[in-house]
Amino acid sequence: MSLENLFSLNLFNFTPLAWLAAAFAGLFFILVVVYSLSFMKGRKGLFRYYLYTVLTLVFTLGVIFADNLLLLVILWGFLGLLLYLLTGFGRTASTPATARKALLIVGGTDAMMLLGLALVWLMVYGPGTGLSGLAKLSFSTVTIPVAGGLSVAAFLLLASAALAKAGAMPFHTWVPDMAEDAPVPVTAYLPASLDKLLGIFFLARISLELFVLDNTLGIVLMALGSITIMAAVMMAMVQHDMKRLLGYHAVSQVGYMVLGIGTGNPIGIAGALFHMFNNTIYKSCLFMSAGAVEKSMKTTDLHRLGGLGKLMPLVFGAFFVASLSISGVPPFNGFASKWMIYQGIIGTAGNGWTWTIWLTAAMMGSALTLASFMKLIHAVFLGQASPHVTRIAETSRPGTPFALAAPIAVLSALCILFGVFADRIPFGELFSPVLAGEPVFPGLWSSGSATILILAGLFLGIEVYLLGSAGKTRSVAPFIGGEKLDAMPSMRVSGVDFYTTVKDVKPLGALFDWAEKKHFDCYVVGLRFADFVGGILSGLHNGLLGRYVLWCLAGAVALYLALIG
């Protein structure tokens, strides 16, 4: 290809949505770097860590602004490598295995993405055009109606890379593992923010710009989103590690975005994209808060935590706000975007009765998310302090350095601002050209008025409490079933075992058992299949001369029959 032809290609497209995504990527880069100054202090290889962080931002901006599909695929591949390198900065024994798992899942779907690009090239230009035809593929010049096996295969192959990057099922299992083993700044920077942003952004572009989807593929996306919501939130409810629990919630929230895109109507798509941005805010806030807890307490095991609300009030406040946001409680930002997705699901009622299933899954997912965060907040901040926490509190006053506190405070403030002023956001202008048309809100919701009413209700509740309890309080020793907590620490209620009874329900118990045995982990299933095939091949090639002669004869017979046929 000549230099003149290279400059004639549509390499980049600077749309309002791309600029907004780039602004969020830059914001999270700054917050993560500030956070890392304290959290990563004293670790080896910090020059490489910050270099990889900068390169991640550069390639992320390239993917966001890329209009040329071949260029996007190349930059996308570099991001997978950087994910592997940054994960390797973790300190757990399983970190190398987790890094390899993330690389193989994301890298494997990158190969599928390349195959999907080849199918698009075959459908649009044909093999006769060579590399020049492949290099001409871009979002602004190519539109493919989904009408046949080849176009469906191309869409699914490209979508698999988007779903793996975002952490949706069935390519989700690297996210909880990485949340537990990678450094918190890396988790907050990649699977909690940039990877979600890039995965859903790319899924929206191929679903709404590159392909024209039919109702069947829309239903497939909504079904996948609903399954992701429910399955991941159920797994989160029974976790005993703070970061792993948050990792499963990171997977669950992707389901809302996939579900919104699958609706195919402006309000649902706008809700999905708005939720994509909202998720990066509250999810990064949650992970960074967990990192502050880990930095002070040296653990994220819920059994060993408790009573941190008084010791770390700023972290508790920010975590509480982000918990309400992810649970879809008004007037925070998570509710605003989920409300739009609900309206989008209702807007699909004309296509059949299945909308009731998607709406039930979305609303039930929010309820279960709130329930699991009640468990988490109780176990970490509101329950009785564990002996481990008490020992640390007695020897050193736990605190939150400014470099950790500032990003957490900024993100929690954004959770409030994007919720209170959600009705003033010009979605039609910001989300073009992906969003075709201005979203119409069939449901009544004024975030500003609702915020005032909620605050008034809280104020009245506090007044009633103060009037009813004034002069009537008394201080007593801890009383738990007649025993004193100091004498019998085993009586401490940690909240860790909240909701473990769901495993006793027969259908759910079997699913939890299969999940614990990694039957739903595509990485582990792939390894088991490879071992099975390898065992068969090893048995067939055992070094015996007679066995090899037999295989040669069988091959000759098969070749003869093929030629005769």
Secondary structure, 3 states (H helix, E strand, C coil): CCHHHHHCCCCECCCHHHHHHHHHHHHHHHHHHHHHHHHCCCCCCHHHHHHHHHHHHHHHHHHHHECEHHHHHHHHHHHHHHHHHHHCCCCCCCHHHHHHHHHHHHHHHHHHHHHHHHHHHHHHCCHHHHHHHHHCCECCCCCEECCCHHHHHHHHHHHHHHHHHHCCCCCCCHHHHHHHHCCHHHHHHHHHHHHHHHHHHHHHHHHHHHEECCHHHHHHHHHHHHHHHHHHHHHHHCCCEHHHHHHHHHHHHHHHHHHHHHHCCHHHHHHHHHHHHHHHHHHHHHHHHHHHHHHHHCCCEHHHCCCHHHHCHHHHHHHHHHHHHHCCCCCCHHHHHHHHHHHHHHCCHHHCCCHHHHHHHHHHHHHHHHHHHHHHHHHHHHCCCCHHHHHHHHHCCCCCCHHHHHHHHHHHHHHHHHHHCHHHCCHHHHCCCCCCCCCCCCCCCCHHHHHHHHHHHHHHHHHHHHHHHCCCCCCCCCCECCECCCCCHHHCCCCCCCCHHHHHCHHHHHHHHHHHCCCCCHHHHHHHHHHHHHHHHHHHCCCCHHHHHHHHHHHHHHHHHHHHC
